[in-house]
Amino acid sequence: MRACYSTWSGTYYDEYYGQKAPYPPVHRELLKRVLAEAGARTVLDAGCGPASFLRDLAETGTDRYGFDVTPEMVAEARLVLQAQGVPEDHVWEGSVLSPESFRPPGKGRDFRFDAAICVGVFPHIPPEADLKVIRHLRDAVKTGGLVVIEARNQLFSLFTLNRISYEFFMKDLVQVEALRAQAGEEADGVERALDQIRRHFRLDLPPVRKGKEGEPGYDEVLSRSHNPLVLREQFAAAGLTDVTLLFYHYHCLPPMVEAHIPELFRKQSLTMEDPEDWRGYFMASAFLLAGTRA
Ligand SMILES: C[S@@+](CC[C@H](N)C(=O)[O-])C[C@H]1O[C@@H](n2cnc3c(N)ncnc32)[C@H](O)[C@@H]1O
């Protein structure tokens, strides 16, 4: 994981938030709005990267804190935020898997934030840690405080018609082994049925993203997507209330056909950006999940 991100610290912001970004960072305004509506004055960004989001909060007057597991990201975040007057000890090295990481150096056990956010990190944590990390985020905020996480939308795979869709069908929807176990004389039929289903998907897509200088690429390290319905249940299980799903990065058509109409694809997808549209469950590749500590 650290190897994947270590050479990315200097260019990450430009690649995902700058002019070069393949799709505008629509979640930035969404996240800013959610924080502003909650009246958050102190914010912790868990897995802050090169302060990619925190740097853009400069004009809001928010007291900003962040940590990250990759030392190069911490160094870059410090550099960027120090230039904006944020004290060096507001950024530290830590992992979302460890509860101690959620407390800034030098602050007492009772210190709590108005809001804790976690963007781009959930893809990289193992499934059994999801609830634990949600609890860490909850414990980092005051009563009435806000928790916001970002995740890649697993249900989007129902729209992409590719290898990821096929894996979702076979691992999460269809109970393949149960079918086989119960097939009896229809065993051949089950295999023919599964084979017919398989042929409906482009299994060669999407291409696997490789790393830069010999380090593992994004798709070569653990990079999961999440079912928003399951994560919403986990928020509730962690005692978070007013849980809200906000979808973003819409796709007007499955990405495999984007090359036919690149400009129209982008323009039309942008016009679809509505965090509360039910189409987001299927046509948006990412979402924010917000909840309040009761
Ligand atoms: C996709 S980047 C997102 C950075 C930033 N949050 C943003 O939204 O632009 C993912 C970041 O998560 C960090 N990360 C991965 N696993 C982590 C963990 N267990 N604890 C803390 N940070 C982690 C990586 O080092 C990387 O900086």
The ligand as a MOL file (V3000), in Angstrom:
LIG
                    3D

  0  0  0     0  0            999 V3000
M  V30 BEGIN CTAB
M  V30 COUNTS 27 29 0 0 0
M  V30 BEGIN ATOM
M  V30 1 C -6.6800 7.5890 -2.8630 0
M  V30 2 S -5.6170 8.3420 -1.6980 0 CHG=1
M  V30 3 C -6.7110 9.5630 -1.0230 0
M  V30 4 C -6.0190 10.7170 -0.3850 0
M  V30 5 C -6.9640 11.8070 0.1130 0
M  V30 6 N -7.7810 11.3540 1.2110 0
M  V30 7 C -7.8540 12.2870 -1.0250 0
M  V30 8 O -9.0500 12.1010 -0.9350 0
M  V30 9 O -7.3590 12.8220 -1.9860 0 CHG=-1
M  V30 10 C -5.5760 7.1330 -0.4460 0
M  V30 11 C -4.6900 7.4990 0.7260 0
M  V30 12 O -4.9730 6.5830 1.8010 0
M  V30 13 C -3.7810 6.2890 2.4510 0
M  V30 14 N -4.0070 5.0540 3.2170 0
M  V30 15 C -4.1620 3.7940 2.7400 0
M  V30 16 N -4.3630 2.9520 3.7510 0
M  V30 17 C -4.3550 3.6740 4.8940 0
M  V30 18 C -4.5080 3.3730 6.2760 0
M  V30 19 N -4.6870 2.1300 6.7060 0
M  V30 20 N -4.4490 4.3860 7.1750 0
M  V30 21 C -4.2430 5.6600 6.7680 0
M  V30 22 N -4.0700 6.0140 5.4690 0
M  V30 23 C -4.1270 5.0320 4.5480 0
M  V30 24 C -2.7560 6.2090 1.3470 0
M  V30 25 O -1.4470 6.3670 1.8470 0
M  V30 26 C -3.1930 7.3660 0.4580 0
M  V30 27 O -2.5590 8.5660 0.8040 0
M  V30 END ATOM
M  V30 BEGIN BOND
M  V30 1 1 1 2
M  V30 2 1 2 3
M  V30 3 1 2 10
M  V30 4 1 3 4
M  V30 5 1 4 5
M  V30 6 1 5 6
M  V30 7 1 5 7
M  V30 8 2 7 8
M  V30 9 1 7 9
M  V30 10 1 10 11
M  V30 11 1 11 12
M  V30 12 1 11 26
M  V30 13 1 12 13
M  V30 14 1 13 14
M  V30 15 1 13 24
M  V30 16 1 14 15
M  V30 17 1 14 23
M  V30 18 2 15 16
M  V30 19 1 16 17
M  V30 20 1 17 18
M  V30 21 2 17 23
M  V30 22 1 18 19
M  V30 23 2 18 20
M  V30 24 1 20 21
M  V30 25 2 21 22
M  V30 26 1 22 23
M  V30 27 1 24 25
M  V30 28 1 24 26
M  V30 29 1 26 27
M  V30 END BOND
M  V30 END CTAB
M  END
